[in-house]
Amino acid sequence: MLNWIDTRSDDELAAAARDLFAASFPDAPEPAGVWAAPGRVNLIGEHIDYAGGASIPFALEQNTAVAVAPRTDGLLRIASEYDGSVAQASLPLSEVRPGHPSDWSGYVAGTVWAATAADVLTCAGLDIAIVSDVPVGSGLSSSAALECSVAVAAYELCHGKAPDDAARAQLAQACIRAENEVVGASTGGLDQNASLFGQRGKALFLDFATGAVERVPFNIEAQDMVLLIADTNAPHTLSDGQYASRRGIIDAVQSAAGHTIREIPDAVAFAATVNPADAELYRCRVRHVVDETARTLDAATALTSSDLAKFRRLMRESHLSLRDLYEVTTPELDSAFTAAGELGARMTGGGFGGAVIALIPRSAVESTAQAIYDAAASRGFPEPTFLVARPGDGARRLA
């Protein structure tokens, strides 16, 4: 039997967060509110946010919710419910710094620390209870959902109003800093921007060369298409060095040139000169970035003109490049990609595990999911889980 991911309503998620808050902090007053931020799925434009490229993600309807109350003693107390158990952490905000805490609580504490350090908000301590419907380790950015939910909560408690787009851009930078410096997981900002700026019924065109964030229609239902997400449930982490090693090559090339990959004339040839001993590896990595950026710009044009046939071809090409040039796919991801029919399919997220997406006719949902399931079973892979995704709202107050 196929396993489909459940999603709670905003009211159900808010109630769960309040219940966890009451159970975890019986000495605290009622939470001041409940805020939420979504996971995201990236349609195309992978591993190029840190190279001046462009991406087209959208915010999911699956969210992380936080019930939050302010404190006056500088303490951060955090409770997080996951997989039937509750993890807790407590530390003074003054003790947060690069590399500490480096565990799951660093996403929370690091976000508050970075936003405070950037004068985006002031904070004298918080009690935070966390519940989530965003699958962890699936390539759907559960970490950004956590960071961004905490960011909008802390901002509103400080300023008495929801962040506007200018403030959201500042919060995105704080979330990026938390992930890069405190937790030690490299990120270029795609996930945080998608979670903060998402809008129901819209995809986002993110141009990392200019910083532009454009909300664009993603009305695939008009063509009787849906986006199927297949979480391979293979082990997945971006803080084990694999992601950082790819980014390290791109950063080295950009540092040598003094420009982003997108700005370097004949970047592939230049990359080979940066490290002659690994010239072919450098060429392959940079070739992916160059080609993926061009694909994403073409995909944005295709989306604007409702040319989903072209968009689906570009998705396939993206996966092949991530497999052959950037080498971030896994046997589980490649199995799902092939079983989904390749056209309109690709891995999403940082890779090394996670999910495959497939832009397919609505009538093909069950048969495609079954094919992915059967392919995994035949190779002894973990049982995948499935979700039909629609663009949801970005980070916001629920209650």
Solvent accessible surface area in square Angstrom, and as a share of the most:
residue,aa,sasa,rsa
1,M,210,0.94
2,L,23,0.12
3,N,68,0.35
4,W,83,0.29
5,I,36,0.18
6,D,124,0.64
7,T,63,0.36
8,R,82,0.30
9,S,58,0.37
10,D,63,0.32
11,D,116,0.60
12,E,96,0.43
13,L,3,0.01
14,A,9,0.07
15,A,52,0.40
16,A,24,0.19
17,A,0,0.00
18,R,83,0.30
19,D,97,0.51
20,L,12,0.06
21,F,4,0.02
22,A,65,0.50
23,A,82,0.63
24,S,22,0.14
25,F,8,0.03
26,P,115,0.72
27,D,108,0.56
28,A,22,0.17
29,P,97,0.61
30,E,140,0.63
31,P,13,0.08
32,A,43,0.33
33,G,0,0.00
34,V,0,0.00
35,W,1,0.00
36,A,0,0.00
37,A,0,0.00
38,P,0,0.00
39,G,1,0.01
40,R,10,0.03
41,V,0,0.00
42,N,0,0.00
43,L,0,0.00
44,I,0,0.00
45,G,0,0.00
46,E,6,0.03
47,H,8,0.03
48,I,0,0.00
49,D,15,0.08
50,Y,17,0.06
51,A,1,0.01
52,G,5,0.04
53,G,0,0.00
54,A,0,0.00
55,S,0,0.00
56,I,1,0.00
57,P,0,0.00
58,F,0,0.00
59,A,0,0.00
60,L,0,0.00
61,E,41,0.19
62,Q,6,0.03
63,N,7,0.03
64,T,3,0.02
65,A,0,0.00
66,V,0,0.00
67,A,0,0.00
68,V,1,0.00
69,A,1,0.01
70,P,79,0.50
71,R,52,0.19
72,T,134,0.78
73,D,89,0.46
74,G,23,0.22
75,L,43,0.21
76,L,0,0.00
77,R,42,0.15
78,I,1,0.00
79,A,0,0.00
80,S,19,0.12
81,E,69,0.31
82,Y,126,0.48
83,D,127,0.66
84,G,81,0.78
85,S,72,0.47
86,V,72,0.41
87,A,44,0.34
88,Q,109,0.49
89,A,26,0.20
90,S,70,0.45
91,L,17,0.08
92,P,49,0.31
93,L,21,0.11
94,S,105,0.68
95,E,83,0.37
96,V,6,0.03
97,R,130,0.47
98,P,79,0.49
99,G,45,0.43
100,H,64,0.28
101,P,13,0.08
102,S,72,0.46
103,D,78,0.41
104,W,79,0.28
105,S,3,0.02
106,G,0,0.00
107,Y,40,0.15
108,V,0,0.00
109,A,0,0.00
110,G,0,0.00
111,T,1,0.00
112,V,1,0.01
113,W,39,0.14
114,A,1,0.01
115,A,1,0.00
116,T,42,0.24
117,A,57,0.44
118,A,62,0.48
119,D,128,0.66
120,V,10,0.06
121,L,4,0.02
122,T,104,0.61
123,C,29,0.17
124,A,54,0.42
125,G,1,0.01
126,L,6,0.03
127,D,2,0.01
128,I,0,0.00
129,A,0,0.00
130,I,6,0.03
131,V,1,0.00
132,S,42,0.27
133,D,21,0.11
134,V,4,0.02
135,P,25,0.16
136,V,86,0.50
137,G,22,0.21
138,S,0,0.00
139,G,7,0.07
140,L,0,0.00
141,S,13,0.08
142,S,24,0.16
143,S,28,0.18
144,A,1,0.01
145,A,0,0.00
146,L,23,0.11
147,E,0,0.00
148,C,0,0.00
149,S,0,0.00
150,V,1,0.01
151,A,1,0.01
152,V,2,0.01
153,A,1,0.01
154,A,5,0.04
155,Y,18,0.07
156,E,25,0.11
157,L,53,0.26
158,C,47,0.28
159,H,84,0.37
160,G,68,0.65
161,K,127,0.54
162,A,61,0.47
163,P,8,0.05
164,D,92,0.47
165,D,71,0.37
166,A,72,0.56
167,A,6,0.05
168,R,33,0.12
169,A,47,0.36
170,Q,96,0.43
171,L,0,0.00
172,A,1,0.01
173,Q,115,0.51
174,A,4,0.03
175,C,0,0.00
176,I,21,0.11
177,R,86,0.31
178,A,0,0.00
179,E,8,0.04
180,N,49,0.25
181,E,69,0.31
182,V,0,0.00
183,V,19,0.11
184,G,50,0.48
185,A,4,0.03
186,S,25,0.16
187,T,7,0.04
188,G,18,0.17
189,G,0,0.00
190,L,7,0.03
191,D,22,0.12
192,Q,0,0.00
193,N,19,0.10
194,A,0,0.00
195,S,1,0.01
196,L,2,0.01
197,F,10,0.04
198,G,10,0.09
199,Q,70,0.31
200,R,127,0.46
201,G,36,0.35
202,K,60,0.26
203,A,0,0.00
204,L,0,0.00
205,F,31,0.13
206,L,2,0.01
207,D,15,0.08
208,F,45,0.19
209,A,54,0.42
210,T,104,0.60
211,G,58,0.55
212,A,50,0.38
213,V,51,0.29
214,E,94,0.42
215,R,78,0.28
216,V,22,0.12
217,P,90,0.56
218,F,8,0.03
219,N,101,0.52
220,I,11,0.05
221,E,94,0.42
222,A,78,0.60
223,Q,80,0.36
224,D,81,0.42
225,M,21,0.09
226,V,6,0.03
227,L,0,0.00
228,L,1,0.00
229,I,0,0.00
230,A,1,0.00
231,D,5,0.03
232,T,7,0.04
233,N,63,0.33
234,A,7,0.05
235,P,119,0.75
236,H,40,0.18
237,T,61,0.35
238,L,44,0.22
239,S,64,0.42
240,D,82,0.43
241,G,36,0.34
242,Q,82,0.36
243,Y,15,0.06
244,A,47,0.36
245,S,57,0.37
246,R,27,0.10
247,R,50,0.18
248,G,36,0.34
249,I,18,0.09
250,I,0,0.00
251,D,55,0.29
252,A,38,0.29
253,V,0,0.00
254,Q,26,0.12
255,S,91,0.59
256,A,62,0.48
257,A,27,0.21
258,G,59,0.57
259,H,100,0.45
260,T,42,0.25
261,I,3,0.02
262,R,84,0.31
263,E,101,0.45
264,I,17,0.09
265,P,116,0.73
266,D,104,0.54
267,A,5,0.04
268,V,17,0.10
269,A,52,0.40
270,F,63,0.26
271,A,0,0.00
272,A,14,0.11
273,T,89,0.52
274,V,43,0.25
275,N,45,0.23
276,P,100,0.63
277,A,96,0.75
278,D,64,0.33
279,A,20,0.16
280,E,103,0.46
281,L,65,0.33
282,Y,20,0.08
283,R,87,0.32
284,C,31,0.18
285,R,15,0.06
286,V,0,0.00
287,R,98,0.36
288,H,0,0.00
289,V,1,0.01
290,V,50,0.29
291,D,42,0.22
292,E,0,0.00
293,T,11,0.06
294,A,53,0.41
295,R,27,0.10
296,T,0,0.00
297,L,67,0.34
298,D,63,0.33
299,A,0,0.00
300,A,23,0.18
301,T,90,0.52
302,A,2,0.02
303,L,17,0.08
304,T,113,0.66
305,S,76,0.49
306,S,68,0.44
307,D,55,0.29
308,L,11,0.05
309,A,60,0.47
310,K,64,0.27
311,F,0,0.00
312,R,43,0.16
313,R,121,0.44
314,L,14,0.07
315,M,0,0.00
316,R,86,0.32
317,E,73,0.33
318,S,0,0.00
319,H,0,0.00
320,L,39,0.19
321,S,9,0.06
322,L,0,0.00
323,R,90,0.33
324,D,79,0.41
325,L,43,0.21
326,Y,0,0.00
327,E,89,0.40
328,V,0,0.00
329,T,23,0.13
330,T,24,0.14
331,P,75,0.47
332,E,33,0.15
333,L,0,0.00
334,D,34,0.18
335,S,11,0.07
336,A,4,0.03
337,F,1,0.01
338,T,84,0.49
339,A,27,0.21
340,A,12,0.10
341,G,50,0.48
342,E,42,0.19
343,L,75,0.37
344,G,0,0.00
345,A,0,0.00
346,R,0,0.00
347,M,0,0.00
348,T,0,0.00
349,G,1,0.01
350,G,8,0.08
351,G,0,0.00
352,F,31,0.13
353,G,0,0.00
354,G,0,0.00
355,A,0,0.00
356,V,1,0.01
357,I,0,0.00
358,A,2,0.01
359,L,0,0.00
360,I,5,0.02
361,P,54,0.34
362,R,113,0.41
363,S,106,0.68
364,A,26,0.20
365,V,18,0.10
366,E,109,0.49
367,S,72,0.47
368,T,14,0.08
369,A,0,0.00
370,Q,74,0.33
371,A,39,0.30
372,I,5,0.02
373,Y,46,0.17
374,D,70,0.36
375,A,25,0.19
376,A,10,0.07
377,A,64,0.50
378,S,92,0.59
379,R,139,0.51
380,G,69,0.66
381,F,40,0.17
382,P,52,0.33
383,E,89,0.40
384,P,3,0.02
385,T,19,0.11
386,F,0,0.00
387,L,13,0.06
388,V,40,0.23
389,A,4,0.03
390,R,116,0.42
391,P,14,0.09
392,G,0,0.00
393,D,48,0.25
394,G,6,0.06
395,A,2,0.01
396,R,49,0.18
397,R,107,0.39
398,L,38,0.19
399,A,50,0.39
